[in-house]
Amino acid sequence: MTGSMSQIVARANGHVDDRIRAATSEVFSNIFFMCPVGEPSQWKNPASAPEGYVGGNARGNWHCTIGSPFIGEDRTSTVEKIQSTIPRRAGSVVYLTNNVPYIGKLEYDAHSRQAPNGMVRVSVALFEGVLNGTS
């Protein structure tokens, strides 16, 4: 046996931390990139785009926080910001939040051709496989 029991436990805990962080990062990144970016020219009614519309508002509003969910809207999120917020050690409650008023339509109403089955449900379904290293 190499090392003391406490060293073995410490190494095992490190692997658990790494695996959980990697799985969380992959799932959160998947949600971010699956989030549709509006392109009015592809809409059923392109003229319905609001004045000054710029696509990407929903994608830019995914925020990763620790301990409590993000409040409000802020379209400055990036996948790098999300990944850098995920804790290095397991045990914290981590939230991925999006507060745009139409995020539910994007997730549940087949509102987008880019993500007709949503993005969160699809990504969460992959989580166990990612965590087990089988996806």
Summary of the structure (lengths in Angstrom):
residues: 135
radius of gyration: 18.4
end to end distance: 32.1
largest distance: 70.4
contacts: 328
relative contact order: 0.18
helix: 49%
strand: 6%
